[in-house]
Each structure stands twice: as C-alpha cells, then as structure tokens.
Amino acid sequence: MPKKLSQRMRNWIAARMDLPQDVIMDLPRITMIGQIHIYIENHRGLLSFTDRELRLMLKKGQLLIKGKAFVIKTILPEEILLEGKIDQVVYINEEAGG
C-alpha cells in the first residue's frame, strides 16, 4: 500500500510539474470579490451557518467567516459561494492532540 507523500515531496512535485499548490497540497482555494462574495473550493464540509457566520471544515483546521446578511448562493460537496457583507475571514489551525 503506498505511503502518503511528505510535505517536501508535494512541494517538489508542484514546482516540477508547474501545478498549483492548492491542488497538490490539498489546500482550500479562497476567492473574494470585495466584501460581498466569497467562493471557497476544496473544503471538507459545512460545520455551521447563520446569517452572520459560516464555519467550514478543512483538511487541516477550519475556516470561519463573519459578517452580516449571509446567504449561501451555491453549495456543493467541496465548493461554496457565500454572499453578504464579509467582515472577517479567519483560519483556525487545529494541531493534533489539542
């Protein structure tokens, strides 16, 4: 059974093959248009949603978005489009064991 690639190996492959790091390293891709739209790709699921807060699970950690008048325009298994007034985008890093 193949082992997982190390972080160093993933970086090397991304550089040599000219691939985007988000693809090789399984990172979220976040695209914002001003304070009114945020599009997140490569998330692991919706944890919570209100008209003032959205929380997504990532491969490592969580993404917290705070603001006002939030509406989910599109939601797919690994993509989400949120509209409203975005005030904060916070990455919450979860370390193993705590």
Backbone as a ProteinNet text record, in pm:
[ID]
protein_1_A
[PRIMARY]
MPKKLSQRMRNWIAARMDLPQDVIMDLPRITMIGQIHIYIENHRGLLSFTDRELRLMLKKGQLLIKGKAFVIKTILPEEILLEGKIDQVVYINEEAGG
[TERTIARY]
84.4	0	89.4	65.7	153.2	137.9	250.8	250.4	207.3	164.5	131.1	258.1	245.1	359.4	391.4	518.4	559.6	535.6	532.3	513.5	623.8	744.3	858.2	842.3	797	776.8	663.4	557.3	445.7	492.7	573.3	627.4	713.5	797.4	885.5	803.5	701.9	616.8	544.1	489.6	418.5	510	632.3	727.9	769.3	798.6	845.9	736.8	616.1	506.9	427.4	468.3	402.5	252.4	221	82.6	56.2	-67.6	-99.3	-81.7	-27	-1	-129.5	-241.9	-366.3	-409.4	-377.3	-414	-327.6	-197.8	-104.3	-112.5	-126.9	-119.7	-257.1	-362.9	-497.7	-538	-505.5	-538.2	-667.5	-738.3	-856.5	-815.2	-897.7	-877.6	-989.8	-952.7	-1049.7	-1042.7	-1157.4	-1165.5	-1268.4	-1225.7	-1317.4	-1333.3	-1454.5	-1481.3	-1528.2	-1437.6	-1467.4	-1509.1	-1612.2	-1667.1	-1799.9	-1836.7	-1972.4	-1982.1	-1874.7	-1876.6	-1751.1	-1766.7	-1650.7	-1682.2	-1588.5	-1603.4	-1491.3	-1526.5	-1428	-1436.9	-1322.9	-1313	-1225.8	-1248.6	-1166.7	-1183.3	-1306.9	-1333.3	-1383	-1397.6	-1436.3	-1576.5	-1650.8	-1787.9	-1826.6	-1955.6	-2014.1	-2035.2	-1976.6	-1991.9	-2107.8	-2119	-2229.9	-2253.9	-2378.5	-2416.1	-2527	-2508.3	-2613.9	-2602.8	-2690.1	-2681.4	-2562.8	-2486.6	-2371.5	-2239.9	-2247.1	-2126	-2136	-2023.3	-2011.6	-1882.6	-1890.7	-1772.2	-1760.8	-1642.2	-1615.8	-1502.1	-1512.6	-1403.9	-1307.2	-1178.9	-1074	-996.5	-907.8	-826.5	-749.3	-696.4	-627.1	-687.8	-771	-827.7	-966.2	-1002.5	-1133.4	-1119.4	-1223.2	-1230.8	-1355.9	-1340.7	-1450.6	-1467.7	-1589.3	-1619.6	-1728.8	-1704.8	-1801.4	-1844.5	-1969.4	-2021.7	-2169.6	-2242	-2384.8	-2459.3	-2584.8	-2677.4	-2625.7	-2568.9	-2514.4	-2624.5	-2599.2	-2685	-2593.4	-2620.3	-2543.8	-2607.9	-2533.9	-2584.7	-2565.4	-2452.4	-2423	-2353.2	-2393.2	-2322.3	-2312.2	-2188.9	-2156.5	-2068.8	-2041.1	-1962.5	-1829.2	-1761	-1631.6	-1623.1	-1736.5	-1737.3	-1855.2	-1835.8	-1944.9	-1928.1	-2039.7	-2041.7	-2130.5	-2072.2	-2141.8	-2151.5	-2269.4	-2289	-2333.4	-2300.3	-2335.3	-2226.9	-2222.3	-2114.9	-2012.8	-1896.7	-1792	-1702.1	-1693.1	-1608.5	-1477.4	-1480.7	-1361.3	-1355.8	-1234.9	-1207.9	-1092	-1118.7	-1020.1	-991.3	-863.2	-820.6	-791.5	-855.2	-835.1	-753.8	-629.4	-538.6	-558.9	-587.5	-607	-486.8	-409.9	-294.5	-339.3	-272.7	-305.1	-284.3	-377.8	-366.2	-413	-480.5	-528.7	-577.9
-117.6	0	124.6	223.1	340.1	429.9	490.5	585.4	722.6	807.2	944.4	1021.2	1116.1	1198	1298	1319.2	1417.7	1558.4	1655.2	1795.1	1839.3	1799.6	1835.9	1778.2	1652.8	1587.2	1655.5	1691.8	1761.9	1894.9	1969.1	2096.4	2074	1971.3	1941.8	1906.6	1821.4	1781.6	1903.2	1987.2	2106.6	2197.1	2215.1	2301.8	2241.2	2113	2047.6	2033.9	2008.8	1986.9	2113.9	2224.9	2353.3	2343.3	2273.9	2259.8	2358.7	2405.3	2494.3	2421.3	2490.6	2428.5	2382.5	2453.4	2412	2272.6	2236.9	2105.6	1997.1	2014.7	1914.8	1902.1	2013.3	2012.1	2002.1	1990.3	1974.8	2093.9	2214.4	2337.5	2397.2	2475.2	2543.3	2657.1	2683.7	2799.7	2896.6	3018.4	3118.2	3236.5	3270	3384	3481.3	3604.8	3708.3	3818.3	3868.8	3987.2	4094.2	4187.2	4290.9	4229.4	4289	4236.6	4165.8	4140.7	4091.1	3945.5	3886.7	3746.9	3677.3	3552.8	3467.6	3328.9	3275.5	3144	3056.9	2945.6	2856.7	2721.2	2674.6	2542.2	2454.2	2324.5	2225.5	2230.3	2248	2237	2095.9	2061.9	1926.5	1919.2	2028.6	2023.3	2146.8	2171.2	2283.4	2242.1	2318.2	2289.3	2367.5	2496	2577	2694.8	2742.3	2857.5	2935.5	3068.3	3162.3	3279.1	3376.6	3493.8	3583.8	3549	3628.2	3549.3	3417.4	3336.5	3208.3	3171.5	3044.5	2979	2849.8	2774.8	2649.9	2631.8	2517	2433.5	2302	2210.8	2206.9	2211.1	2198.4	2070	2032.9	1913.7	1930.6	2050.1	2083.3	2211.7	2199.9	2317.2	2352.5	2477.1	2527.8	2667.3	2708.6	2843.2	2907.4	3023.1	3096.1	3227.8	3254.6	3378.6	3448.9	3576.3	3654.2	3776.3	3816.3	3933	3950.6	3997.2	4025.4	3983.8	3948.4	3920.1	3810.3	3705.9	3596.6	3512.7	3478.3	3388.5	3294.1	3163.6	3066.6	3060.3	3101.7	3102.4	2967.1	2902.1	2770.9	2687.6	2561.8	2470	2334.4	2287.7	2158.4	2083.6	1955.8	1881	1945.5	2012.6	2073.3	2221.2	2282.5	2423.4	2494.1	2624	2703.6	2848.2	2912.3	3054.2	3123.9	3219.3	3293.2	3439.1	3497.6	3640.6	3707	3834.3	3913.6	4017.8	4076.7	4170.8	4096.2	4069.5	3992	4086.9	4061.7	4143.7	4074.6	3941.6	3868.2	3732.1	3691.6	3554.7	3506.7	3402.6	3355.5	3208.1	3174.7	3035.5	2987	2878.7	2821.5	2694.5	2698.3	2585.4	2490.9	2364.3	2263	2170.8	2177.6	2089.6	1958.4	1851.2	1719.1	1720.3	1660.5	1649.2	1771	1866.6	1979.2	2081.6
0	0	0	-88.8	-96.1	26.3	66.8	177.7	127.6	221	185.2	150.7	59.8	22.4	132.6	158.7	257.6	201.4	290.9	251.3	155.8	182.6	97.5	-42.8	-49.7	-178.8	-255.9	-186.6	-252.8	-312.2	-235.9	-285.6	-409.9	-405.5	-518.2	-642.2	-625.6	-738.1	-795.5	-708.9	-755.3	-836.2	-789	-859.2	-993.5	-997.2	-1120.3	-1225.6	-1182.6	-1277.5	-1305.9	-1243.2	-1261.7	-1229.8	-1120.9	-1075.7	-962.5	-950.5	-838.7	-705.4	-606.7	-477.4	-409.6	-431.5	-366.3	-413.1	-537.3	-590.5	-527.7	-528.9	-478.5	-326.6	-256.7	-111	-44.7	-123.7	-70.3	16.2	-31.4	40.1	-13.8	68.9	16.2	-76.5	-176.5	-263	-229.6	-190.6	-147.9	-243.2	-303.2	-393.9	-338.9	-315.3	-265.1	-367.8	-377.5	-458.4	-360.7	-331.7	-233.7	-101.9	-40.7	84.4	62.1	-64.9	-89.8	-132.8	-185.9	-231.2	-181.9	-140.9	-113	-166.3	-243.3	-304	-250.5	-186.3	-127.3	-195.2	-245.6	-307.1	-218.5	-226	-157.3	-5.3	41.5	185	213.8	339.7	380.4	441	434.5	484.2	563.6	566.4	639.1	784.6	876.5	1018.9	1079.2	1043	1093.4	1000	1003.7	920.5	988.7	995.9	1033.3	937.4	952.2	864.3	899.7	1006.4	1049.1	1054.5	1034.2	1047.8	966	904.8	832.6	879.4	909.7	953.1	867.1	806.7	720.4	777.1	761.2	796.5	678.3	708.7	608.2	637	547.1	571.7	701.9	722.4	847.2	900.9	1000.8	1064.4	1012.4	1036.4	997.3	939	866.3	812.9	871	933.7	995.3	921.5	875.8	805.1	884	918.7	995.7	917	937.6	869	895.3	791.6	806.1	679.4	697.9	587.1	494.1	551.3	471.1	406.3	281.3	204.9	128.4	139.6	60.5	-77.4	-178.7	-316.5	-384.2	-355.5	-413.5	-307.9	-297.9	-208.2	-277.1	-289.4	-348.6	-247.8	-269.8	-171	-131	-223.9	-190.5	-229.2	-261.6	-302.4	-238.2	-209.2	-154.8	-198.9	-233.1	-267.9	-166.4	-94.7	9.1	-30.7	-10.5	-35.2	93.9	107	223.9	244.4	362.7	395.6	479.7	421.8	487.5	566.4	697.8	784.5	820.9	838.1	879.2	812	777	731.5	817.2	897.5	994	970.6	961.4	952.4	1094	1135.7	1268.3	1249.9	1296.4	1282.2	1398.7	1367.8	1471.5	1472.8	1577.6	1593.4	1654.7	1619.1	1674.8	1825.9	1896	2041	2116.2	2053.2	2130.2	2042.6
[MASK]
++++++++++++++++++++++++++++++++++++++++++++++++++++++++++++++++++++++++++++++++++++++++++++++++++

